[in-house]
Amino acid sequence: MTLFNDHGPVEIPMEDDLVHTSEHPFCPDGTCGCHEDETLIAEVAAQVAAGALSPEEATDLVSGKR
């Protein structure tokens, strides 16, 4: 994580493990493999097809924004 102060950027190491739960299967780390997990993505696609999620909501979910 990068924060900024009067002297420029300050790197803050993240020591917490990424959390993946059934409620939040996708994390905000774009380099994590969860964003390419075909099984998880298929479940989201099924929710879109069933009308439970809009395409925009699905995109936010898979990108870790939800």
C-alpha positions in Angstrom: 0.0 0.0 0.0 1.3 3.5 -0.8 0.4 6.5 1.3 1.6 10.1 0.6 3.0 12.7 3.0 4.7 16.1 2.6 7.9 14.3 1.4 6.3 12.0 -1.2 5.1 8.4 -1.2 5.6 6.1 1.8 5.4 2.4 1.2 3.4 0.5 3.9 4.0 -3.2 3.8 0.8 -5.3 4.0 1.4 -8.1 6.4 -2.2 -9.4 6.6 -3.1 -12.4 4.5 -5.6 -11.8 1.7 -9.1 -12.8 2.8 -11.3 -14.8 0.5 -14.7 -15.8 1.9 -17.9 -17.2 0.3 -19.3 -13.6 0.6 -16.1 -12.0 -0.9 -14.4 -14.6 -3.1 -12.4 -11.9 -5.0 -9.9 -9.7 -3.2 -8.7 -6.2 -4.3 -5.2 -7.5 -5.2 -5.2 -7.6 -9.0 -2.3 -10.0 -9.0 -4.1 -12.6 -7.0 -5.2 -15.8 -8.8 -8.8 -15.4 -7.6 -9.4 -13.0 -10.5 -8.7 -15.8 -13.0 -10.4 -18.6 -11.2 -12.7 -20.1 -13.8 -14.9 -21.8 -11.3 -15.5 -18.5 -9.4 -16.0 -16.6 -12.6 -18.5 -19.2 -13.8 -20.5 -18.8 -10.6 -20.6 -15.0 -11.1 -21.7 -15.5 -14.7 -24.5 -17.8 -13.5 -25.7 -15.1 -11.1 -25.8 -12.6 -14.0 -27.7 -15.1 -16.2 -30.2 -15.7 -13.3 -30.7 -11.9 -12.9 -29.2 -11.8 -9.4 -26.4 -9.5 -10.5 -26.1 -6.9 -13.2 -23.1 -7.1 -15.5 -21.7 -4.0 -13.8 -22.1 -5.6 -10.4 -20.4 -8.8 -11.7 -17.5 -6.8 -13.0 -17.1 -5.0 -9.7 -17.2 -8.3 -7.8 -14.6 -10.0 -10.0 -12.3 -7.0 -9.8 -12.5 -7.0 -6.0 -14.4 -3.8 -5.7 -17.4 -5.3 -4.0 
